[in-house]
């Protein structure tokens, strides 16, 4: 295949749906771990095409969604400083912190907040504004970490002293293990995030598959990718095998991108990380290595400890763990909308609530 529309061919999709139905003999519950896959599933109605015995569960694969309230509050405090130019991806501006405040409201009150498409843009801004302090809100899974690492590496080589990170990077596999180790776990198979694996490869998933006796299929994001991934996963489930397979072979290799991995390892180290709505997951995040700690915004700017709070009406934690679906929230589409969100999954481009609101507002149990 050469063009994207070939990955959306309705006739081939129908063939996959029929093939999945033919090999399915009992109920199975499969989790797609990536928010990009969730949006494709809901947009194209993939879950509604499958046999009723196959349930797709939406996982916590939205890094914006799992960024803890405490870090959002810190971002708001930093962005409010007059000497700061705060750089961020657009999704983060509408994520609510405590008392429903967000970065967008800080910008409306005069804060110098700039939407960038790469952390390297923030380095350029730092070079052009030596009298200001530039902070980049580093959010994302392993996919975006290499560009953040490169930004820090460049800033260090160029001798830029006014560039800093507020680090909120998280790692996928510890989140998968948390779900699988839960006594309430109902996931029987995983569709792993293809874009993450372009960087990391999928070597580390072998241990998870064997430890929890669960099939894992590295899967892309187009409808045919997802249907093929589901077919491969169901085939394993029916055969009672627990292997790691690669559906997304056009982009993913077993070893991943070693050059990117080497750069990330030089700049970052693993750290325990709080996930919004879920809690502390050991070794699930990143922090700057001591040799690059001068770029840590929390080292540069001392912030007072405050109290954090989330909406009691928001069930985003249950949604991120795959326990509930967005339309099962009493606030969905009523008290919680993209314009006035109670939680991050309603505003992120990878959030499950945003997908349901955009493509399936009338969804029912």
N, C-alpha and C positions, 0 to 999 in steps of 0.2 A: 504494500500500500504506500502511496505517495502523498495523498491529500487527506485532509481531516474529514471530509464528507464520506470518505470510504470507511471510516471507523464508525459511521452513523447509518450505515446501510440497513434499512428496515427489513429487507428480505433475509439478510444474513443474521440479523438479530432474531428474527422469527425462528430461523433454523436452530440457533443456540437455545432459545426458550424451549423448543420442542425436545431438543437433545437433553436438556436438564430435566424436563418432565419424565423422559423415558428412563433415566437412570435413578430417579428419586423413588425410594420405596418407603421412607419414613420421615418424620419431621426433623428438620435441622435448623439450627440458629447460627448464622454467620455474621461476624462483625466486620464492617469496613472501618478501618482505623483512621482514614483520612477524610477531612472535611470537604476536600475537593471532590472525592468520590461520592460523598453524601449528596452534594449539590447535583452531580450528574444523575445519580439514582432517582432523586426526587424530580428533577427537571424532565427527565425522559420517561418517568414512570416505570423504571426497571423493576422495582419491587412489586408493582401491580401486575406485571407480566408473568412473574414466576409462579410456580405451583403454590397453592396456599400452605403447603407443608413446609415451605422454606421461608424463614423469617430473617430479614436483614436488620441488624442492630447497628445503630449509629454510635461510633466510638468517640473518644476525646481528642480526635486528630485536628484540633483547631487551636493553634498556639495563642492566638489573640484571646480565645475564650477561656483558656486555663491560666492566663496571667493573673496573679492574685490581686485582690483589692488593695492590699498594702502597697504593692508596687505601683498601682494606678494612682494611689494617693501621693506617693513619693514623686511620681511624674508630674502631677498637678502642682505640687509644692515647688519643684525645680523650675517648671515652665513659667511659674508666676514671678520669678526673680527678674529684675530689670536687666541685669547683666547677661542673662542667658538667652541664647537662640536655641529653641528646643526643636529637634528634628525627629520626625516620626513617619511611619507608614500611615496612610489615610485611615485605615480601619480603627486604629487606636484612639482617634480623636473622639469617638462617640461611646467608648466603653465606659460605663458608669463606675465611679469609685464610691467612696462613702457618701451618704446623703445625696446620691444621684448626681454628684458633680462630675464633670468630665473635662477633657482637654479642650474640647470645642468651646465650652463656656469660658475657659481661661483666655482663649484666643479672642473671643468676643469682647472681653474686658481689657484687651490691649496687649496680651501676652504675645511675644514674638515666636509663634509656632509655625513651622514650615513643613509641609508634606514633601517627602523625598521618595525617590524610587529605589535608592540604593544608599547604604551607609557611606559609600565613596562620595556621594553628593555632599554629605555632611562634612567630610574632610575638606572638600573644596570650599565650602562655606566658611570653615574655620580659617583656611588660608587667606580668604578675602576679608575676614573680619577679625584681625588680631587683637582688637580691643574688647571683644565679646567672648563669652564662654559658650562653646557649642556642645550640646548634649544630644546624642543619638539614642533613641529608645530601641534597644536591640531585642526584637521579638521574633520568634520563629523556631521551627524545628531544625533538624540537621541540614535541611535544604538551604537555608539562608545563612547559616553560621559561617561558611567559608568567606562570603563577601564581607561580613562583619570583621572576621579575622584579618582579611586583607586591608580593610580600612585602618585597623589598629596598627598593622605592620607598616603601612604607608606613612601614617602619621608619625610613627617612631623614626622611620628612615628620613623623613623630611624635617624632623625636629619641630613638629607642630606641638605646642604646649597647651593649646586652648581647646582641644578636642577630647571629649569624654563619652563613656558609654553608661547607660542605665541598662544593665544586663537582665534580660528576662528569657533567655533561650532555654528551651526544654528539649528532652530527648524522648523518642517514641517508645523504645523497647521497655524501659522501666514502667511506663504507663500500661503497656500490654500485660506485663507481669502482675501489676497491681490488680487488674481486672481478673486475670486468671487465678490468682491466689485468694480472691474473695470467696467467702462461704456462700455468697449469693450468686456466684458466677453461673451464667447459663450459655456462655459463648462456646461453641463447638468447633468453630473454624474461623480463621482470620484472612481477610484480604489486606495485605500489608501495603503501606504507602509507597508507590512507585517512585515519586520524586525524592523522598528521603533516601531510598536505596540507591539512587543514582550517585549519591555521595558516599554512603556508608557501605554499599554492597549489602549482602544478606547473610554473611557468615554467622553473625551473632544470633540469627533467628533459629539456627539449627539446635542450639542448646535449649531455647524456649520450647520449640516443637517437641523435643524429646522429654524435657522435664515435665511438661504439662500434657503430653500425649495429644497434641492438637495439630492439624494440618494448617500450614501458612502458605498463602500464595501471594507473591509480590505482583501487584496489579496496577495497571494504568488507569486513566481517567475518562476515556471515551466510552460510549455505551457498549461497543463490542469488546473493549478491554475488560470491562466489568463483567459482562456476561460470560466471557471466556474464563475469567478468574473464578466466577461462581461455579461454572461447570467443572473446572479443575478441582476446586475445593470439595464439591459434592461427590465427585468421583472418588476422591480420597476417603471421605467420610463413609461412603457406602462400602468401600473396600477395607475399612478400618486400618488405614495407614496414616502415618503422622510425619510427613516429609515437608520440606520447604521447596516450593516450586517457583519458577520465575515466568510469569505470563508476560511481563513487560521487558522482554529480552532486547527489544530495539533500543532501549535506553539504559538498562541496568545490567551490570556484570556482578559476578560473585564477590569480587574483591572491592568493587566500587572505585571511586576516584581517589587514588593514593596520594596524588599531589595535594588535593584539597584536605584530605585527612591529616597529612603531615603539617600543613599550615595551621589547621585548627588545633592540633595537639601542642604546637608551639605557643599559641596565644591563650588557649583556654584549658581549664581543668574541670573535672566533674564536681558537682556540689549537690547537696540536698536541696530540694526545691518544693515550695508550696504550690499546689495546683488549685486554682479557684474552684470552689464547690466540691473538691475532692479531699484536699488535705496534703500533708507532707508525704512525698515519695522520695525515698533515699536515692541519691546519685542520679536524679532525673533532670538535673539542670546543669548549667555551666557558669563558671566564674572566671575572671581573668587570672592568668598565672601571676605569681608574685613579681616576675620580671616585667610585667606590663601593668602592674597595679596602679601606676600613676594615671592611667586612663579611666579608672573607675570613678564614676560621678559621685558615688556614695562615700568614697574616701575624700574627694575634693570638697564636697558640700556637706556640712554636718546638719542633719535634719532632726528636728525634735520628734520624739516618739509620740504618735497619736493613736487614737482608738479607731479601729476599722469596723465597718458594719455593712451587711448586705441586706437586700430586700428579703423579707420573710416570705413573700409571695412567689419568689423566683425558685424554680426547681432545676436550675441549670446543672447543678451537681449530679442529679439523678439522670438528666439527659446526657451529660458527658460520659457517664459510666454505662450508658445503654440500658438503664433500668426503666426509664420512661421515654416516650417520644414527645416532641414539642406540642402536638395538639392535645396531649393529655394534661397539659398545664392549664389551670383555670384562668390564668392571666393572659394566655396566648391570644394575641390579636385584639385584646380588650384593653387591659391595663398595661400590656407590654407590646409595643410596636417598634419598628425601626426608628421612628421619630422620638419616642419616649421609651427606651428599653429599660427593663429591670435587670437584665443580665447581658453579658457579652455575646452569647450565641445568637442573639437577635440582631446584632449589628455587624458582626464579622462576615466577610465574604465567604468564609468557610464554616460559618456557624449553622448548626442544624435548624435552629429556630428561624433564622433568616431564610433558609431554603424552603421550609414549610410555608412561611408567610408569603414568600414570593410566588411559589409554584402550586401550593396546595392549602390555601387558607380554609377551605371547606372540608378538610380531611376529618374523618370521624373514626372512632374506635371500631 
